[in-house]
Amino acid sequence: MARAGTTTKYEIVQTASEFFFTEGFSNTSPRMIAEKLGLSTGNITYYFKSKEHLLLTIVEELCNFQWNMLKAEIDKGIGSAASICLEAMTVAVACEENEIARDFFIATFQSELCRNHLRQNHVERSKKIFAAECDGWTNEQFHQAELLVQGLQYSAIVPTDANIPLKMRLSGALNQILSIYNVNEKTRQEEIQKVLDKDCREISKRVLKAFTGFVKEKNAKTLNEAQDALSKKDT
């Protein structure tokens, strides 16, 4: 049966995400995705101008996943500031432990499309989480803060020849991130310590597995819904 356009797009996203999380973003080409689906590379670029645009669709899902994770941690009583630290920690540790995860997140931070989406998403989130600390801030101030935060997050995941222990790098980055949002020093140290006292590597492995599962389930659900809608239209 010939593919319908509405389902082809979702099949491309589903297959691309599978390659990104098994082969790595850098090792995945539009040709690989096309061959897996029995399509031409022209079919891929018809729906997505570049591999970067495909990455953006996964990053959009990452934002939804991160926000759900943060709300779950806040509901457990960990605190808003600590939940932000926990999120940054899981990404940094994943990049330290997993080459494919590092490739994915470095590509994300190097992509202007993805950085812009992340910044807009995180600005709205920060307005809620740091409402008290940043009372009176303008939208431009929140955007400026997120530009600085993105730089700190990126510096925490890129490889370096400096022999600095991971927890030391994390502690410094998290302290700077919270200080940007006017969190007082006592609270910063308390919240950061809460996170560093946790089993960072175990949590990171669990979160990374949960994220890849989340993407897989969401893509499968979206594709099934598109196929069902198409079937009903044909009947």
RAZITA-V535977 format. One record per helix or strand. SS is the DSSP state (a for helix, b for strand). FROM is the first residue (numbers start at 1). TO is the last residue. If there is no record, write none. Layout:
# RAZITA-V535977
ss = (SS/SS)
from = (FROM/FROM)
to = (TO/TO)
This chain:
# RAZITA-V535977
ss = (a/a/a/a/a/a/a/a/a/a/a)
from = (5/30/41/51/80/99/112/139/166/185/200)
to = (22/37/47/75/97/110/129/157/180/196/234)
